[in-house]
Amino acid sequence: MIDKQHLRDKDVAFRIRCVKKIVHGTVRNVENDGFWIVAPELLAELRGEGWTATVGQAENPVLFVPTASLEFLIASDQ
């Protein structure tokens, strides 16, 4: 398995399979099967689509993105 821990606290761009939009965010935590990412633009979009009752209850919402759902994830090597 590839070690992904070096991506913690990195700014990333990623695309979720079957979604045309490229999302920008910051990796907050890394799991074996995915990433916890803060993605304010995507969360604002979800609120606009009627997820306010769910997303709005969380103080600092973080999105879990399973590795299997990623088309790609780009991060700086810095």
mmJSON file of the N, C-alpha and C atoms, coordinates in Angstrom:
{"data_MODEL":{"atom_site":{
"group_PDB":["ATOM","ATOM","ATOM","ATOM","ATOM","ATOM","ATOM","ATOM","ATOM","ATOM","ATOM","ATOM","ATOM","ATOM","ATOM","ATOM","ATOM","ATOM","ATOM","ATOM","ATOM","ATOM","ATOM","ATOM","ATOM","ATOM","ATOM","ATOM","ATOM","ATOM","ATOM","ATOM","ATOM","ATOM","ATOM","ATOM","ATOM","ATOM","ATOM","ATOM","ATOM","ATOM","ATOM","ATOM","ATOM","ATOM","ATOM","ATOM","ATOM","ATOM","ATOM","ATOM","ATOM","ATOM","ATOM","ATOM","ATOM","ATOM","ATOM","ATOM","ATOM","ATOM","ATOM","ATOM","ATOM","ATOM","ATOM","ATOM","ATOM","ATOM","ATOM","ATOM","ATOM","ATOM","ATOM","ATOM","ATOM","ATOM","ATOM","ATOM","ATOM","ATOM","ATOM","ATOM","ATOM","ATOM","ATOM","ATOM","ATOM","ATOM","ATOM","ATOM","ATOM","ATOM","ATOM","ATOM","ATOM","ATOM","ATOM","ATOM","ATOM","ATOM","ATOM","ATOM","ATOM","ATOM","ATOM","ATOM","ATOM","ATOM","ATOM","ATOM","ATOM","ATOM","ATOM","ATOM","ATOM","ATOM","ATOM","ATOM","ATOM","ATOM","ATOM","ATOM","ATOM","ATOM","ATOM","ATOM","ATOM","ATOM","ATOM","ATOM","ATOM","ATOM","ATOM","ATOM","ATOM","ATOM","ATOM","ATOM","ATOM","ATOM","ATOM","ATOM","ATOM","ATOM","ATOM","ATOM","ATOM","ATOM","ATOM","ATOM","ATOM","ATOM","ATOM","ATOM","ATOM","ATOM","ATOM","ATOM","ATOM","ATOM","ATOM","ATOM","ATOM","ATOM","ATOM","ATOM","ATOM","ATOM","ATOM","ATOM","ATOM","ATOM","ATOM","ATOM","ATOM","ATOM","ATOM","ATOM","ATOM","ATOM","ATOM","ATOM","ATOM","ATOM","ATOM","ATOM","ATOM","ATOM","ATOM","ATOM","ATOM","ATOM","ATOM","ATOM","ATOM","ATOM","ATOM","ATOM","ATOM","ATOM","ATOM","ATOM","ATOM","ATOM","ATOM","ATOM","ATOM","ATOM","ATOM","ATOM","ATOM","ATOM","ATOM","ATOM","ATOM","ATOM","ATOM","ATOM","ATOM","ATOM","ATOM","ATOM","ATOM","ATOM","ATOM","ATOM","ATOM","ATOM","ATOM","ATOM","ATOM","ATOM"],
"id":[1,2,3,4,5,6,7,8,9,10,11,12,13,14,15,16,17,18,19,20,21,22,23,24,25,26,27,28,29,30,31,32,33,34,35,36,37,38,39,40,41,42,43,44,45,46,47,48,49,50,51,52,53,54,55,56,57,58,59,60,61,62,63,64,65,66,67,68,69,70,71,72,73,74,75,76,77,78,79,80,81,82,83,84,85,86,87,88,89,90,91,92,93,94,95,96,97,98,99,100,101,102,103,104,105,106,107,108,109,110,111,112,113,114,115,116,117,118,119,120,121,122,123,124,125,126,127,128,129,130,131,132,133,134,135,136,137,138,139,140,141,142,143,144,145,146,147,148,149,150,151,152,153,154,155,156,157,158,159,160,161,162,163,164,165,166,167,168,169,170,171,172,173,174,175,176,177,178,179,180,181,182,183,184,185,186,187,188,189,190,191,192,193,194,195,196,197,198,199,200,201,202,203,204,205,206,207,208,209,210,211,212,213,214,215,216,217,218,219,220,221,222,223,224,225,226,227,228,229,230,231,232,233,234],
"type_symbol":["N","C","C","N","C","C","N","C","C","N","C","C","N","C","C","N","C","C","N","C","C","N","C","C","N","C","C","N","C","C","N","C","C","N","C","C","N","C","C","N","C","C","N","C","C","N","C","C","N","C","C","N","C","C","N","C","C","N","C","C","N","C","C","N","C","C","N","C","C","N","C","C","N","C","C","N","C","C","N","C","C","N","C","C","N","C","C","N","C","C","N","C","C","N","C","C","N","C","C","N","C","C","N","C","C","N","C","C","N","C","C","N","C","C","N","C","C","N","C","C","N","C","C","N","C","C","N","C","C","N","C","C","N","C","C","N","C","C","N","C","C","N","C","C","N","C","C","N","C","C","N","C","C","N","C","C","N","C","C","N","C","C","N","C","C","N","C","C","N","C","C","N","C","C","N","C","C","N","C","C","N","C","C","N","C","C","N","C","C","N","C","C","N","C","C","N","C","C","N","C","C","N","C","C","N","C","C","N","C","C","N","C","C","N","C","C","N","C","C","N","C","C","N","C","C","N","C","C","N","C","C","N","C","C"],
"label_atom_id":["N","CA","C","N","CA","C","N","CA","C","N","CA","C","N","CA","C","N","CA","C","N","CA","C","N","CA","C","N","CA","C","N","CA","C","N","CA","C","N","CA","C","N","CA","C","N","CA","C","N","CA","C","N","CA","C","N","CA","C","N","CA","C","N","CA","C","N","CA","C","N","CA","C","N","CA","C","N","CA","C","N","CA","C","N","CA","C","N","CA","C","N","CA","C","N","CA","C","N","CA","C","N","CA","C","N","CA","C","N","CA","C","N","CA","C","N","CA","C","N","CA","C","N","CA","C","N","CA","C","N","CA","C","N","CA","C","N","CA","C","N","CA","C","N","CA","C","N","CA","C","N","CA","C","N","CA","C","N","CA","C","N","CA","C","N","CA","C","N","CA","C","N","CA","C","N","CA","C","N","CA","C","N","CA","C","N","CA","C","N","CA","C","N","CA","C","N","CA","C","N","CA","C","N","CA","C","N","CA","C","N","CA","C","N","CA","C","N","CA","C","N","CA","C","N","CA","C","N","CA","C","N","CA","C","N","CA","C","N","CA","C","N","CA","C","N","CA","C","N","CA","C","N","CA","C","N","CA","C","N","CA","C","N","CA","C","N","CA","C","N","CA","C"],
"label_alt_id":[null,null,null,null,null,null,null,null,null,null,null,null,null,null,null,null,null,null,null,null,null,null,null,null,null,null,null,null,null,null,null,null,null,null,null,null,null,null,null,null,null,null,null,null,null,null,null,null,null,null,null,null,null,null,null,null,null,null,null,null,null,null,null,null,null,null,null,null,null,null,null,null,null,null,null,null,null,null,null,null,null,null,null,null,null,null,null,null,null,null,null,null,null,null,null,null,null,null,null,null,null,null,null,null,null,null,null,null,null,null,null,null,null,null,null,null,null,null,null,null,null,null,null,null,null,null,null,null,null,null,null,null,null,null,null,null,null,null,null,null,null,null,null,null,null,null,null,null,null,null,null,null,null,null,null,null,null,null,null,null,null,null,null,null,null,null,null,null,null,null,null,null,null,null,null,null,null,null,null,null,null,null,null,null,null,null,null,null,null,null,null,null,null,null,null,null,null,null,null,null,null,null,null,null,null,null,null,null,null,null,null,null,null,null,null,null,null,null,null,null,null,null,null,null,null,null,null,null,null,null,null,null,null,null],
"label_comp_id":["MET","MET","MET","ILE","ILE","ILE","ASP","ASP","ASP","LYS","LYS","LYS","GLN","GLN","GLN","HIS","HIS","HIS","LEU","LEU","LEU","ARG","ARG","ARG","ASP","ASP","ASP","LYS","LYS","LYS","ASP","ASP","ASP","VAL","VAL","VAL","ALA","ALA","ALA","PHE","PHE","PHE","ARG","ARG","ARG","ILE","ILE","ILE","ARG","ARG","ARG","CYS","CYS","CYS","VAL","VAL","VAL","LYS","LYS","LYS","LYS","LYS","LYS","ILE","ILE","ILE","VAL","VAL","VAL","HIS","HIS","HIS","GLY","GLY","GLY","THR","THR","THR","VAL","VAL","VAL","ARG","ARG","ARG","ASN","ASN","ASN","VAL","VAL","VAL","GLU","GLU","GLU","ASN","ASN","ASN","ASP","ASP","ASP","GLY","GLY","GLY","PHE","PHE","PHE","TRP","TRP","TRP","ILE","ILE","ILE","VAL","VAL","VAL","ALA","ALA","ALA","PRO","PRO","PRO","GLU","GLU","GLU","LEU","LEU","LEU","LEU","LEU","LEU","ALA","ALA","ALA","GLU","GLU","GLU","LEU","LEU","LEU","ARG","ARG","ARG","GLY","GLY","GLY","GLU","GLU","GLU","GLY","GLY","GLY","TRP","TRP","TRP","THR","THR","THR","ALA","ALA","ALA","THR","THR","THR","VAL","VAL","VAL","GLY","GLY","GLY","GLN","GLN","GLN","ALA","ALA","ALA","GLU","GLU","GLU","ASN","ASN","ASN","PRO","PRO","PRO","VAL","VAL","VAL","LEU","LEU","LEU","PHE","PHE","PHE","VAL","VAL","VAL","PRO","PRO","PRO","THR","THR","THR","ALA","ALA","ALA","SER","SER","SER","LEU","LEU","LEU","GLU","GLU","GLU","PHE","PHE","PHE","LEU","LEU","LEU","ILE","ILE","ILE","ALA","ALA","ALA","SER","SER","SER","ASP","ASP","ASP","GLN","GLN","GLN"],
"label_asym_id":["A","A","A","A","A","A","A","A","A","A","A","A","A","A","A","A","A","A","A","A","A","A","A","A","A","A","A","A","A","A","A","A","A","A","A","A","A","A","A","A","A","A","A","A","A","A","A","A","A","A","A","A","A","A","A","A","A","A","A","A","A","A","A","A","A","A","A","A","A","A","A","A","A","A","A","A","A","A","A","A","A","A","A","A","A","A","A","A","A","A","A","A","A","A","A","A","A","A","A","A","A","A","A","A","A","A","A","A","A","A","A","A","A","A","A","A","A","A","A","A","A","A","A","A","A","A","A","A","A","A","A","A","A","A","A","A","A","A","A","A","A","A","A","A","A","A","A","A","A","A","A","A","A","A","A","A","A","A","A","A","A","A","A","A","A","A","A","A","A","A","A","A","A","A","A","A","A","A","A","A","A","A","A","A","A","A","A","A","A","A","A","A","A","A","A","A","A","A","A","A","A","A","A","A","A","A","A","A","A","A","A","A","A","A","A","A","A","A","A","A","A","A","A","A","A","A","A","A","A","A","A","A","A","A"],
"label_entity_id":["1","1","1","1","1","1","1","1","1","1","1","1","1","1","1","1","1","1","1","1","1","1","1","1","1","1","1","1","1","1","1","1","1","1","1","1","1","1","1","1","1","1","1","1","1","1","1","1","1","1","1","1","1","1","1","1","1","1","1","1","1","1","1","1","1","1","1","1","1","1","1","1","1","1","1","1","1","1","1","1","1","1","1","1","1","1","1","1","1","1","1","1","1","1","1","1","1","1","1","1","1","1","1","1","1","1","1","1","1","1","1","1","1","1","1","1","1","1","1","1","1","1","1","1","1","1","1","1","1","1","1","1","1","1","1","1","1","1","1","1","1","1","1","1","1","1","1","1","1","1","1","1","1","1","1","1","1","1","1","1","1","1","1","1","1","1","1","1","1","1","1","1","1","1","1","1","1","1","1","1","1","1","1","1","1","1","1","1","1","1","1","1","1","1","1","1","1","1","1","1","1","1","1","1","1","1","1","1","1","1","1","1","1","1","1","1","1","1","1","1","1","1","1","1","1","1","1","1","1","1","1","1","1","1"],
"label_seq_id":[1,1,1,2,2,2,3,3,3,4,4,4,5,5,5,6,6,6,7,7,7,8,8,8,9,9,9,10,10,10,11,11,11,12,12,12,13,13,13,14,14,14,15,15,15,16,16,16,17,17,17,18,18,18,19,19,19,20,20,20,21,21,21,22,22,22,23,23,23,24,24,24,25,25,25,26,26,26,27,27,27,28,28,28,29,29,29,30,30,30,31,31,31,32,32,32,33,33,33,34,34,34,35,35,35,36,36,36,37,37,37,38,38,38,39,39,39,40,40,40,41,41,41,42,42,42,43,43,43,44,44,44,45,45,45,46,46,46,47,47,47,48,48,48,49,49,49,50,50,50,51,51,51,52,52,52,53,53,53,54,54,54,55,55,55,56,56,56,57,57,57,58,58,58,59,59,59,60,60,60,61,61,61,62,62,62,63,63,63,64,64,64,65,65,65,66,66,66,67,67,67,68,68,68,69,69,69,70,70,70,71,71,71,72,72,72,73,73,73,74,74,74,75,75,75,76,76,76,77,77,77,78,78,78],
"pdbx_PDB_ins_code":[null,null,null,null,null,null,null,null,null,null,null,null,null,null,null,null,null,null,null,null,null,null,null,null,null,null,null,null,null,null,null,null,null,null,null,null,null,null,null,null,null,null,null,null,null,null,null,null,null,null,null,null,null,null,null,null,null,null,null,null,null,null,null,null,null,null,null,null,null,null,null,null,null,null,null,null,null,null,null,null,null,null,null,null,null,null,null,null,null,null,null,null,null,null,null,null,null,null,null,null,null,null,null,null,null,null,null,null,null,null,null,null,null,null,null,null,null,null,null,null,null,null,null,null,null,null,null,null,null,null,null,null,null,null,null,null,null,null,null,null,null,null,null,null,null,null,null,null,null,null,null,null,null,null,null,null,null,null,null,null,null,null,null,null,null,null,null,null,null,null,null,null,null,null,null,null,null,null,null,null,null,null,null,null,null,null,null,null,null,null,null,null,null,null,null,null,null,null,null,null,null,null,null,null,null,null,null,null,null,null,null,null,null,null,null,null,null,null,null,null,null,null,null,null,null,null,null,null,null,null,null,null,null,null],
"Cartn_x":[0.837,0.0,0.89,0.424,1.16,0.9,1.977,1.832,1.34,0.225,-0.382,-0.266,0.383,0.438,1.081,1.974,2.636,1.659,0.433,-0.564,-1.344,-1.155,-1.855,-1.488,-2.506,-2.381,-1.904,-1.992,-1.629,-2.876,-2.704,-3.767,-3.781,-4.975,-5.111,-6.214,-6.14,-7.222,-7.576,-8.874,-9.273,-10.576,-10.814,-12.077,-12.644,-13.914,-14.632,-15.19,-15.082,-15.588,-17.028,-17.317,-18.659,-19.088,-18.175,-18.467,-17.473,-17.961,-17.08,-16.258,-16.72,-16.086,-14.786,-13.78,-12.546,-12.719,-12.448,-12.668,-11.317,-11.256,-10.049,-10.329,-9.314,-9.482,-8.155,-8.228,-7.049,-7.26,-6.293,-6.371,-6.149,-7.084,-6.96,-6.519,-6.938,-6.567,-6.533,-5.721,-5.569,-5.92,-6.761,-7.139,-6.594,-6.614,-6.181,-7.036,-8.316,-9.245,-9.733,-9.102,-9.526,-8.949,-9.505,-9.004,-10.144,-9.863,-10.776,-10.306,-11.155,-10.759,-11.719,-11.148,-11.937,-12.046,-13.265,-13.51,-14.677,-14.403,-15.471,-16.4,-15.85,-16.694,-17.677,-17.216,-18.092,-19.152,-18.758,-19.725,-20.775,-20.367,-21.327,-22.292,-21.778,-22.629,-23.637,-23.189,-24.095,-25.196,-24.816,-25.827,-26.87,-26.399,-27.295,-28.212,-27.833,-28.632,-29.579,-29.737,-30.704,-30.118,-28.803,-28.165,-27.92,-28.513,-28.272,-28.59,-29.669,-30.046,-28.97,-28.288,-27.239,-25.895,-25.457,-24.141,-24.126,-25.235,-25.295,-25.162,-25.425,-25.324,-23.881,-22.991,-21.582,-20.892,-20.131,-19.42,-18.327,-17.508,-16.411,-16.479,-17.392,-17.587,-16.358,-16.086,-14.985,-15.581,-15.167,-15.713,-14.807,-15.373,-14.584,-14.681,-13.53,-13.478,-12.762,-13.494,-12.861,-11.882,-10.756,-9.766,-10.383,-11.25,-11.88,-12.785,-13.204,-14.082,-13.314,-12.001,-11.197,-10.817,-11.016,-10.484,-9.02,-8.745,-7.36,-7.31,-6.107,-5.841,-4.465,-4.386,-3.127,-2.716,-1.449,-0.911,0.482,0.889,2.235,3.234,4.434,5.457,6.234,5.834,6.509,6.196],
"Cartn_y":[-1.172,0.0,1.247,2.272,3.526,4.345,4.86,5.699,7.081,7.51,8.789,9.827,9.495,10.397,11.745,11.771,13.028,14.055,13.628,14.54,15.316,14.954,15.652,17.139,17.994,19.457,20.053,19.292,19.803,20.307,21.37,21.818,20.885,20.474,19.512,19.948,19.402,19.484,18.039,17.746,16.365,16.323,15.177,14.947,13.63,13.677,12.473,11.829,10.515,9.797,10.201,10.326,10.666,12.096,12.928,14.345,15.144,16.043,16.771,17.859,18.322,19.446,19.037,19.893,19.719,20.503,19.853,20.437,20.76,21.896,22.291,22.185,21.755,21.632,21.383,21.079,20.795,19.474,18.578,17.275,17.494,17.035,17.167,15.872,14.749,13.459,12.429,11.408,10.354,9.017,8.266,6.914,5.937,4.657,3.658,3.692,4.011,3.934,5.29,6.39,7.687,8.858,10.033,11.284,12.08,12.762,13.74,15.088,15.754,16.978,18.11,19.277,20.491,21.108,21.204,21.736,22.725,23.971,24.949,25.169,25.219,25.458,24.314,23.082,21.929,21.875,22.163,22.159,23.257,24.418,25.49,25.054,24.348,23.831,22.814,21.945,20.968,21.665,22.719,23.48,24.06,24.551,25.126,24.108,22.849,21.787,21.131,21.748,21.215,20.367,20.337,19.561,20.418,21.602,22.508,21.871,21.127,20.5,19.544,18.878,17.925,18.618,19.343,19.988,21.169,21.889,23.082,22.814,21.594,21.264,21.105,20.793,20.599,21.959,22.171,23.44,23.607,22.606,22.636,21.373,21.337,20.102,19.704,18.418,17.83,16.706,16.621,15.655,14.432,13.233,12.016,11.617,11.489,11.095,9.751,8.676,7.359,7.331,6.692,6.574,5.971,4.991,4.323,5.261,6.378,7.326,8.424,8.462,9.51,9.145,10.107,9.956,10.381,11.501,11.921,12.84,12.984,13.909,14.497,15.819,16.505,17.309,17.179,17.942,18.43,19.524,20.041,19.102,19.025,18.174,18.927,20.138,20.95,20.461],
"Cartn_z":[0.0,0.0,0.0,-0.665,-0.744,0.519,1.126,2.312,1.886,2.438,2.068,3.181,4.275,5.429,5.105,4.109,3.757,3.159,2.846,2.278,3.342,4.596,5.688,5.67,5.782,5.797,4.476,3.4,2.07,1.36,0.585,-0.302,-1.501,-1.908,-2.998,-3.956,-5.149,-6.127,-6.438,-6.513,-6.768,-7.544,-8.15,-8.846,-8.359,-7.99,-7.584,-8.844,-8.946,-10.122,-10.422,-11.695,-12.21,-11.887,-11.399,-11.164,-11.997,-12.835,-13.749,-13.071,-11.929,-11.245,-10.55,-10.653,-9.886,-8.589,-7.472,-6.148,-5.516,-4.828,-4.101,-2.611,-1.871,-0.432,0.258,1.545,2.352,3.071,2.936,3.604,5.095,5.911,7.363,8.025,7.464,8.035,6.915,7.107,6.105,6.735,6.058,6.478,5.437,5.744,4.765,3.506,3.671,2.545,2.043,2.473,1.968,2.738,2.454,3.006,3.629,4.736,5.314,4.791,4.009,3.318,3.664,3.974,4.136,2.746,2.245,0.902,0.975,1.377,1.609,0.416,-0.796,-1.973,-2.185,-2.035,-2.223,-1.124,0.1,1.198,1.012,0.504,0.219,-0.878,-1.863,-2.936,-2.388,-1.49,-0.88,-0.083,0.644,1.389,0.431,-0.71,-1.703,-2.355,-2.31,-2.921,-1.921,-0.765,0.186,1.3,1.422,2.492,3.727,3.797,4.919,6.262,6.335,7.609,8.099,7.173,7.539,7.711,6.678,6.689,7.65,7.753,8.587,10.07,10.511,11.931,12.392,11.488,11.845,11.926,12.999,13.154,12.111,11.949,10.981,10.13,9.158,8.397,7.586,7.593,6.838,6.007,4.769,3.83,3.757,3.916,3.727,2.263,1.621,0.217,0.14,-0.148,-0.265,-1.44,-1.256,-2.317,-3.571,-3.406,-4.551,-5.342,-4.743,-5.431,-6.157,-5.977,-6.598,-8.027,-8.927,-10.278,-10.256,-9.557,-9.318,-8.111,-7.548,-6.452,-6.72,-6.78,-7.074,-5.847,-5.458,-4.327,-4.685,-4.082,-4.266,-3.604,-4.144,-3.529,-2.456,-2.134,-1.12,0.263],
"occupancy":[1.0,1.0,1.0,1.0,1.0,1.0,1.0,1.0,1.0,1.0,1.0,1.0,1.0,1.0,1.0,1.0,1.0,1.0,1.0,1.0,1.0,1.0,1.0,1.0,1.0,1.0,1.0,1.0,1.0,1.0,1.0,1.0,1.0,1.0,1.0,1.0,1.0,1.0,1.0,1.0,1.0,1.0,1.0,1.0,1.0,1.0,1.0,1.0,1.0,1.0,1.0,1.0,1.0,1.0,1.0,1.0,1.0,1.0,1.0,1.0,1.0,1.0,1.0,1.0,1.0,1.0,1.0,1.0,1.0,1.0,1.0,1.0,1.0,1.0,1.0,1.0,1.0,1.0,1.0,1.0,1.0,1.0,1.0,1.0,1.0,1.0,1.0,1.0,1.0,1.0,1.0,1.0,1.0,1.0,1.0,1.0,1.0,1.0,1.0,1.0,1.0,1.0,1.0,1.0,1.0,1.0,1.0,1.0,1.0,1.0,1.0,1.0,1.0,1.0,1.0,1.0,1.0,1.0,1.0,1.0,1.0,1.0,1.0,1.0,1.0,1.0,1.0,1.0,1.0,1.0,1.0,1.0,1.0,1.0,1.0,1.0,1.0,1.0,1.0,1.0,1.0,1.0,1.0,1.0,1.0,1.0,1.0,1.0,1.0,1.0,1.0,1.0,1.0,1.0,1.0,1.0,1.0,1.0,1.0,1.0,1.0,1.0,1.0,1.0,1.0,1.0,1.0,1.0,1.0,1.0,1.0,1.0,1.0,1.0,1.0,1.0,1.0,1.0,1.0,1.0,1.0,1.0,1.0,1.0,1.0,1.0,1.0,1.0,1.0,1.0,1.0,1.0,1.0,1.0,1.0,1.0,1.0,1.0,1.0,1.0,1.0,1.0,1.0,1.0,1.0,1.0,1.0,1.0,1.0,1.0,1.0,1.0,1.0,1.0,1.0,1.0,1.0,1.0,1.0,1.0,1.0,1.0,1.0,1.0,1.0,1.0,1.0,1.0,1.0,1.0,1.0,1.0,1.0,1.0],
"B_iso_or_equiv":[0.0,0.0,0.0,0.0,0.0,0.0,0.0,0.0,0.0,0.0,0.0,0.0,0.0,0.0,0.0,0.0,0.0,0.0,0.0,0.0,0.0,0.0,0.0,0.0,0.0,0.0,0.0,0.0,0.0,0.0,0.0,0.0,0.0,0.0,0.0,0.0,0.0,0.0,0.0,0.0,0.0,0.0,0.0,0.0,0.0,0.0,0.0,0.0,0.0,0.0,0.0,0.0,0.0,0.0,0.0,0.0,0.0,0.0,0.0,0.0,0.0,0.0,0.0,0.0,0.0,0.0,0.0,0.0,0.0,0.0,0.0,0.0,0.0,0.0,0.0,0.0,0.0,0.0,0.0,0.0,0.0,0.0,0.0,0.0,0.0,0.0,0.0,0.0,0.0,0.0,0.0,0.0,0.0,0.0,0.0,0.0,0.0,0.0,0.0,0.0,0.0,0.0,0.0,0.0,0.0,0.0,0.0,0.0,0.0,0.0,0.0,0.0,0.0,0.0,0.0,0.0,0.0,0.0,0.0,0.0,0.0,0.0,0.0,0.0,0.0,0.0,0.0,0.0,0.0,0.0,0.0,0.0,0.0,0.0,0.0,0.0,0.0,0.0,0.0,0.0,0.0,0.0,0.0,0.0,0.0,0.0,0.0,0.0,0.0,0.0,0.0,0.0,0.0,0.0,0.0,0.0,0.0,0.0,0.0,0.0,0.0,0.0,0.0,0.0,0.0,0.0,0.0,0.0,0.0,0.0,0.0,0.0,0.0,0.0,0.0,0.0,0.0,0.0,0.0,0.0,0.0,0.0,0.0,0.0,0.0,0.0,0.0,0.0,0.0,0.0,0.0,0.0,0.0,0.0,0.0,0.0,0.0,0.0,0.0,0.0,0.0,0.0,0.0,0.0,0.0,0.0,0.0,0.0,0.0,0.0,0.0,0.0,0.0,0.0,0.0,0.0,0.0,0.0,0.0,0.0,0.0,0.0,0.0,0.0,0.0,0.0,0.0,0.0,0.0,0.0,0.0,0.0,0.0,0.0],
"pdbx_formal_charge":[null,null,null,null,null,null,null,null,null,null,null,null,null,null,null,null,null,null,null,null,null,null,null,null,null,null,null,null,null,null,null,null,null,null,null,null,null,null,null,null,null,null,null,null,null,null,null,null,null,null,null,null,null,null,null,null,null,null,null,null,null,null,null,null,null,null,null,null,null,null,null,null,null,null,null,null,null,null,null,null,null,null,null,null,null,null,null,null,null,null,null,null,null,null,null,null,null,null,null,null,null,null,null,null,null,null,null,null,null,null,null,null,null,null,null,null,null,null,null,null,null,null,null,null,null,null,null,null,null,null,null,null,null,null,null,null,null,null,null,null,null,null,null,null,null,null,null,null,null,null,null,null,null,null,null,null,null,null,null,null,null,null,null,null,null,null,null,null,null,null,null,null,null,null,null,null,null,null,null,null,null,null,null,null,null,null,null,null,null,null,null,null,null,null,null,null,null,null,null,null,null,null,null,null,null,null,null,null,null,null,null,null,null,null,null,null,null,null,null,null,null,null,null,null,null,null,null,null,null,null,null,null,null,null],
"auth_seq_id":[1,1,1,2,2,2,3,3,3,4,4,4,5,5,5,6,6,6,7,7,7,8,8,8,9,9,9,10,10,10,11,11,11,12,12,12,13,13,13,14,14,14,15,15,15,16,16,16,17,17,17,18,18,18,19,19,19,20,20,20,21,21,21,22,22,22,23,23,23,24,24,24,25,25,25,26,26,26,27,27,27,28,28,28,29,29,29,30,30,30,31,31,31,32,32,32,33,33,33,34,34,34,35,35,35,36,36,36,37,37,37,38,38,38,39,39,39,40,40,40,41,41,41,42,42,42,43,43,43,44,44,44,45,45,45,46,46,46,47,47,47,48,48,48,49,49,49,50,50,50,51,51,51,52,52,52,53,53,53,54,54,54,55,55,55,56,56,56,57,57,57,58,58,58,59,59,59,60,60,60,61,61,61,62,62,62,63,63,63,64,64,64,65,65,65,66,66,66,67,67,67,68,68,68,69,69,69,70,70,70,71,71,71,72,72,72,73,73,73,74,74,74,75,75,75,76,76,76,77,77,77,78,78,78],
"auth_comp_id":["MET","MET","MET","ILE","ILE","ILE","ASP","ASP","ASP","LYS","LYS","LYS","GLN","GLN","GLN","HIS","HIS","HIS","LEU","LEU","LEU","ARG","ARG","ARG","ASP","ASP","ASP","LYS","LYS","LYS","ASP","ASP","ASP","VAL","VAL","VAL","ALA","ALA","ALA","PHE","PHE","PHE","ARG","ARG","ARG","ILE","ILE","ILE","ARG","ARG","ARG","CYS","CYS","CYS","VAL","VAL","VAL","LYS","LYS","LYS","LYS","LYS","LYS","ILE","ILE","ILE","VAL","VAL","VAL","HIS","HIS","HIS","GLY","GLY","GLY","THR","THR","THR","VAL","VAL","VAL","ARG","ARG","ARG","ASN","ASN","ASN","VAL","VAL","VAL","GLU","GLU","GLU","ASN","ASN","ASN","ASP","ASP","ASP","GLY","GLY","GLY","PHE","PHE","PHE","TRP","TRP","TRP","ILE","ILE","ILE","VAL","VAL","VAL","ALA","ALA","ALA","PRO","PRO","PRO","GLU","GLU","GLU","LEU","LEU","LEU","LEU","LEU","LEU","ALA","ALA","ALA","GLU","GLU","GLU","LEU","LEU","LEU","ARG","ARG","ARG","GLY","GLY","GLY","GLU","GLU","GLU","GLY","GLY","GLY","TRP","TRP","TRP","THR","THR","THR","ALA","ALA","ALA","THR","THR","THR","VAL","VAL","VAL","GLY","GLY","GLY","GLN","GLN","GLN","ALA","ALA","ALA","GLU","GLU","GLU","ASN","ASN","ASN","PRO","PRO","PRO","VAL","VAL","VAL","LEU","LEU","LEU","PHE","PHE","PHE","VAL","VAL","VAL","PRO","PRO","PRO","THR","THR","THR","ALA","ALA","ALA","SER","SER","SER","LEU","LEU","LEU","GLU","GLU","GLU","PHE","PHE","PHE","LEU","LEU","LEU","ILE","ILE","ILE","ALA","ALA","ALA","SER","SER","SER","ASP","ASP","ASP","GLN","GLN","GLN"],
"auth_asym_id":["A","A","A","A","A","A","A","A","A","A","A","A","A","A","A","A","A","A","A","A","A","A","A","A","A","A","A","A","A","A","A","A","A","A","A","A","A","A","A","A","A","A","A","A","A","A","A","A","A","A","A","A","A","A","A","A","A","A","A","A","A","A","A","A","A","A","A","A","A","A","A","A","A","A","A","A","A","A","A","A","A","A","A","A","A","A","A","A","A","A","A","A","A","A","A","A","A","A","A","A","A","A","A","A","A","A","A","A","A","A","A","A","A","A","A","A","A","A","A","A","A","A","A","A","A","A","A","A","A","A","A","A","A","A","A","A","A","A","A","A","A","A","A","A","A","A","A","A","A","A","A","A","A","A","A","A","A","A","A","A","A","A","A","A","A","A","A","A","A","A","A","A","A","A","A","A","A","A","A","A","A","A","A","A","A","A","A","A","A","A","A","A","A","A","A","A","A","A","A","A","A","A","A","A","A","A","A","A","A","A","A","A","A","A","A","A","A","A","A","A","A","A","A","A","A","A","A","A","A","A","A","A","A","A"],
"auth_atom_id":["N","CA","C","N","CA","C","N","CA","C","N","CA","C","N","CA","C","N","CA","C","N","CA","C","N","CA","C","N","CA","C","N","CA","C","N","CA","C","N","CA","C","N","CA","C","N","CA","C","N","CA","C","N","CA","C","N","CA","C","N","CA","C","N","CA","C","N","CA","C","N","CA","C","N","CA","C","N","CA","C","N","CA","C","N","CA","C","N","CA","C","N","CA","C","N","CA","C","N","CA","C","N","CA","C","N","CA","C","N","CA","C","N","CA","C","N","CA","C","N","CA","C","N","CA","C","N","CA","C","N","CA","C","N","CA","C","N","CA","C","N","CA","C","N","CA","C","N","CA","C","N","CA","C","N","CA","C","N","CA","C","N","CA","C","N","CA","C","N","CA","C","N","CA","C","N","CA","C","N","CA","C","N","CA","C","N","CA","C","N","CA","C","N","CA","C","N","CA","C","N","CA","C","N","CA","C","N","CA","C","N","CA","C","N","CA","C","N","CA","C","N","CA","C","N","CA","C","N","CA","C","N","CA","C","N","CA","C","N","CA","C","N","CA","C","N","CA","C","N","CA","C","N","CA","C","N","CA","C","N","CA","C","N","CA","C","N","CA","C","N","CA","C"],
"pdbx_PDB_model_num":[1,1,1,1,1,1,1,1,1,1,1,1,1,1,1,1,1,1,1,1,1,1,1,1,1,1,1,1,1,1,1,1,1,1,1,1,1,1,1,1,1,1,1,1,1,1,1,1,1,1,1,1,1,1,1,1,1,1,1,1,1,1,1,1,1,1,1,1,1,1,1,1,1,1,1,1,1,1,1,1,1,1,1,1,1,1,1,1,1,1,1,1,1,1,1,1,1,1,1,1,1,1,1,1,1,1,1,1,1,1,1,1,1,1,1,1,1,1,1,1,1,1,1,1,1,1,1,1,1,1,1,1,1,1,1,1,1,1,1,1,1,1,1,1,1,1,1,1,1,1,1,1,1,1,1,1,1,1,1,1,1,1,1,1,1,1,1,1,1,1,1,1,1,1,1,1,1,1,1,1,1,1,1,1,1,1,1,1,1,1,1,1,1,1,1,1,1,1,1,1,1,1,1,1,1,1,1,1,1,1,1,1,1,1,1,1,1,1,1,1,1,1,1,1,1,1,1,1,1,1,1,1,1,1]
}}}
